[in-house]
Amino acid sequence: MAKASTGRTGRRVAIIGGLRTPFVKANTLFNDLSALDLGVIVVKELVQRYDLDPREVDQVVFGQVVPGLTAPSIAREVVLLSGLPRSVEAHTVARACATSIQTMVDAANSIALGLSEVAIAGGTESMSDPPVFTSRPLAHALVSASKAKDLPGRIKPFQRLKAKDLLPVPPAIAEFTTGLSMGDSAEKMAKENGITRREQDELTLASHQNASKAWKAGLFKDEVMTVAIPPKYAVLAERDNIVREDTSLEALSALKPVFDRRYGSVTAGNASPLTDGAGALLLMSEEKAKALGYEPLGYLRSYAFAATDPGDQLLQGPAYAAPIALDRAGLSLKDIDLVDMHEAFAAQVASNIQALASRSFNQKLGRSAPVGEVDRSRLNVNGGSLSIGHPFAATGARIIHQSLRELKRRNLAHALVTVCAQGGQGAAVVLERT
């Protein structure tokens, strides 16, 4: 189990605020925009909304889970294309669905150590523009042909190819070590943990209802920007297009299982959809924030990353990471006012909640008592990934900003954020307002 420094021995890290694009279903409004386009759009707008002098930014940490073929160093490209000074250093991060938790942590550690004063951290994803690879034989043939000096030499490498070698190779969706997809693993967890179909659908319904209420109440107006779609800029993306205001338990229960069609309970409804979007956070040292006249939304209290055997409970990482983050914060679950748990699958959320309250699970972790029961009325109060969507690298930034704004609205003190990630990993962050 990996353990990380909280940064508490260094300077206090202030989260000034954040911003995201609408999260939209893949192959819809953002169909013609790349992940880089979305990342540049959100960083440009973030700087403008917070009236930030670009010369104050000294670091950008950005991530992408499914990298494009044309801009693999996406953090640096975001700097170069967003109007920030070209002297701003940047690095690209990937930690699966916890990517923008990692970008935030990287920036925060630099600030805590006194290496940075003002940083932008975030992530971007376009599932409408996934990289499509050639087969290895075709790739070799292309390389050989490029080196040939005449036409016959350029043709010869392709004569050895078989028809199957011409087929495109999409990005892998299964765990390399287990061969199981995320959905297969969610189905496995549902069965092993006794998570019913009804509980999954109830969690999904709550997510949609909470997100719909938040949009109606105008709670996202300072969190979500409007994107004018090029090239004509006549179409506007103004809100998340996955939230279903009209869904019901009856509608969700009518959907058929996807991963185990005979005995399964994971459906397209209680799983997060493929999504396009980007999100970013603005971080400063507490001293710099005061000097520039910014009132932080909150502060990073602690964080933790942890991992488990992906062949066991792949998406159970939050239940391993959360107790470490709470211990490092010197808090218990009872001290936490809001919990925002990334909803990759409803089965995964239910399994992690169950594990946190389980004596036997916590004994396995060497803990004398359970972490505690999660109050469902304080869980994902403005919706989660099941309803809002899940652009892999942007979700962490969305959750952190969303949680801090809700703490402020309710005048509360602490939030716990968790994210499960590929490879059996989990991330947990404790946020505080004062």
N, C-alpha and C positions, 0 to 999 in steps of 0.2 A: 504494500500500500504506500503510494507516494505521499510524502509530506512536504509542505511548502511553508516558507516564512510568511508571516502576516504583514510584514512591513511595520508592525506596531513599535519596533525599536527605533524607527526613523521618524521622519516628518509625517504629519497627518495629511492624508490625501483627500482632497475635496472633489466631489463630483458636482460640477457647476450645473450641468444639465445634459440634454441629449436631443436627438431628433431621429426620425425614421421616415422612409417613404411609406406610402401605403403598402401593405403586404397583399399581393394579388396572386391568384392561382396561375400556375405556369401555363404558358401558351395562350394568355389572354392579353391584358392591356400592355404588359411590358415585353411582349413577344419579340419585338425588334430591338430591345435594349440589352446590352451586355452587362455582366456584373460590374465591369469597370465603369460603364456609363452610370449605373445606379450609385456606385460608391462615390463618384465625382459629384453627382447631383446632391447627395445628402451632405457631403462635407462642405461644399460651397454654401449651401443654405444654412448649415449649422454656424459657420463663421459669421454670416450676415445676421442671423437672428440674434446672436449673442453680442453683436456689435463688437466683435473681437478684432483687434489689429492683427492681421496675419503674421506680422513680424514677431509677435509674442510667442507663436507656436514654435517649439523646438523639437518636437517629436511626433510622428504619426505611426501608430501600430494598427495595421488593418489585416483582415483575414478573409479567406475564401476556402470553402471545403472542397468544392468540385472546380478545380482551377481551369481557366480557359487556356487555349493553346497559344493565344497571341500576347497575353500580358500576365505571365506567371508571377512576376514581382509586383503584385497589384498594389501594395502599400505605397511603393515609390511612384508608381504611375498615378495614383490618386493625388499625391503631392504635386506632381508635375502638371496635372491637368486641372486642378481645382483652384488655381490662383494663389496657392501658398508659395512662399519664397523657395527657390530651388535649393537653398542651403539646408532646408529642413530634412533631417535624417529620418529614415523610415525602415521598418522591416515587416515582412509578411509572416503571418501566423496561421497555422491550421491545427485545431484540436477537435475535429469533427463538430458535433452540434454545440460544443462548449467553446467554439473558436473566439467569439467576441467576449466571453468571460476571460479567456486567456489574454486577448489583446488588452483588455482593461487592466488585468493584473500586471502584465509586462510594463505598461505605462505607469501604473501606480507604484511598482517597485522602483522604477527609475526616479520618480518624484520623491518617494520615501528616502531614498539613498542620497538625494541632493544632486542627482545627475540631470534632472529635468525640472522645469518649472510649469510649463503648459504643454499638455499633450492631447491629441485626439486619438481615440481608440474606437474600433468598430469592425464591422464586417459586411460583406455583400455577397449575394448569390443570385444567379440566374439559372433556374432549371429549365427555362425556355431555350437556353443556349448551351447545352451540355457539350463537352468535348467528345467527338466521335473519332476513334482511332482506326487505323488500318491494321490488318493482320500482320504478324511478324514477317511472313514470306513476302507479302506485298511491300512492306516497308523496306526490306532488304533489296527487293527488285528496283524500287524507286531510287535507292542510294546508288546501286550498281549502274543503273541507266544514266544517272546524273554524271557519272564519271567517264562514261563511254565517249569516244572521240568521233564516232560516225553513227549514221542511222541504224545500220544492222546491229551495231554494238548496243544501241539504246533499246532495240526491240528484243534482243536475245534474252535478257533476264526475265521478261514477262512470259516467254514461251514455256517456262518451267512451272508456272503457276497453275493451280487447280481452281475450279470454279468457286469453291468455298473460301479460297484465299482472297477473293474480291469482296466478300461481305464485310461491312463496317463492324467495328467492335465498340459497343457502347460501354460507358463506365460501369464498373462492377457495383452491384447493389447488395451483394452478400458479404458477410464477414469472411475474410480470407482464411482464418484459422478454423472456422466451424462450417462454412458453406451455407449458413443460415442468413436469411435477410432479417432486417429489423422487425418486419411484420411477423415472420416465423418465430422470432425470439419473443415478441410480445404475446403471441399465441401460446407459446410454451410457458411463459410466466403466468398467464391467466389460468391455465390448467393446473400448474403446480401449486399456485397460491390460492386456488379456489375463488378466483375473481369471476363473478357472474356476468353474464351478458347485460343484465339489467343495471348492475352497478356501473359498468362501462358506459352504457347509454345515458344514465343519469348524470354522470360526470360530463359527458359531451354536451348534453342539453344545458347544464349549468354554465358551461363555457360559452355557448352561443348566447344564452340569455344575458349573462353578465357583460359580454362584449357589446351586444346590441344596446343594452341600457347605457353603457359608457358612451357609445357613439351618440345616442339620443340626447344624453345630458351634456354633450359637448366636452367631455373629459379628455378627449384625444386631440383637441384643437391645437394645443401647444406641444403635442408629441409627434404629430403626423403632418408632414408637409404635402402640398399639392404638386404633382408632377405633370407638366405639360408634355404630351407625347410627341416627339419629333417624327417626321420632318416638318409637318405643317403646324404642330403645336395647337391644333384645334380641339383635340380630345384631352380631357383632364382626368387624371387619376387622383381622386380626392379622398378616398377612404378604402379600407380593406374590403375586398369583394368576395371573401369566403364566408363572412359572418352571415348566418341564416336566422333572421329575425322570426321567421315563420315555422321553424322546425319544431318538432314535438317528439315526445317519447314514442308515440305510435309510429311516426315516420322513421325514426331511427331504428326502432325494433323491427321494421319491415325489411331492412337492408340485409342482404345475404353475406355470410362470412366470405372473406377473400383468400385467406392463407390456408385455412383448413375448411374446405367447403362442406364437409360432412359433419364434423364435430366441433368446428371452431366458433369463436365469438367475436373475433376482431374483424370489423367491417370497414368499408371506406368512410363511414360516418364517424366511427370512434377512433380513427387514425388521422394524424395530421396530414394534409395534402402537400404535394409538391408546390413550392411557392417561390416567387421572385420578390426581392426586396433588399433594402440596405438600411443599416442603422449605425449611429455614431454617438459617442459620448465625449464631453469636454471635461478634462480633469486638470486640476492645478494643485500646487502645494497650498496649504491653508494660508500661509503668509502671502503668497502671490495673489491669491484670490482677494484678500483684504486690501492689498496694495492697489489692485486694479478696480476695486469697488464692486466685486461680484459677491452676491449672497449665494452660497452653495445650497443645492437641493439637499445634500447630505454628504456623508463621509463613508469611506470603506473602513469597517470595523475589523473584519477578518475574512479569510478565505481558505479553502482547502480543495485539493484534488485527490481523488482516490480511485482505486481500480479493483476489479474482481475478475475472476475467470469468465471470459465471454461464453464459454460453453455451459456455464451454470445459469446465472440470471443476468443476461447481457445488459439490461437497462436498469439494474438495481444500484448503479453507481451513486446516485444521490443519497441513498440510505447509508452508504459508507462514508461519504464526504461530509454530510450535514453535521454529524456529531463532532467531527474534528473541528469544523469551522465554529460551532457553538462553543466548544471547549476553549478554543483560541480567543474567542470573544469574551470569555468569562460569563457566558449567558446560558440559560437553559431554554428549552422550547417554550416554557411558560412565559418567558420574558419577551418572546417574539410576538409582535402585533399583527403582522401580515406575512403570509407564506405565498411565494410565487414559484410554483413548480412547473417547469417546462413540460408541456403535454405532447410528447411524441406520440403516445398512444394512451387511451384511457386506462388500459390494462396496466401500463407501466406506472401511471400515477397512483392507481389503487394499490399496486404491489409495493411501492415505496412507502406510502402512508402506512400500510400494514406492517412493513418491516420496522419502521421507526417506533411503532407501538408494541412490537413483539419482544417479549422477554428472551425467548430462545434465540432470535436473530441477534440481539445485542450481546447475549452471552457468547455467541460465536465471535463477536468483535472484541471479547474480553472486557465487556462493560457489565457492571453490577446491576444496572437497571435499564429499562427501555428509555429511549430518547423522549418519547411521549406521544400523546394523541394529537393529531393535527385537527384543529377546529375548522371544519368544512366551511363555516361562514366567513372565515378569514383566508380562505384558499382561493387564489386566482380570481380576486374579486371583480376585476375588470376584463375577465376572459383570458384565455390562454391560446396555445398553439393549435388546439383542435378547431378553434373558431377563427382566430386571427390569421393563422397560417404559420409556416415554419421555413423561412429562407435560412438554411442551416447556419451560415456564419453570422447572421444578423440577429438571431433570436436572443442571445445573451444580452446584447445592448438594449434590445427592446424591453426585456424583463426588468433590467436594472433601472432604467429610466422610468418605466411605468410604475414600479414599486415605490420609488422615491417620491414621485408626484402624488401617489395615493397616500403615503405617509404624511406628506405636507397637508393634503386636503383634510385629512382626519385628525391632524395634530397628534400623530403617534410617533413613537421613538424608533422602533427596530423592525426590520424586515429580513427574512431568510429567503434567499433565491437559490434554487437548485436546477441543474441541467444534467440529463443523462447524455452519454455520448458513445460513439462507436468504440468497439474494443473492450467493453465492460467498464468504461470510465465514467466518473461522476465529478461534478463541480458543485461547490456550495459557497455562497457569499453571504456574509452578514453586513447589512447596511444600517447606518444610524443617522439621525437627523441633527443631533446636537453633540 
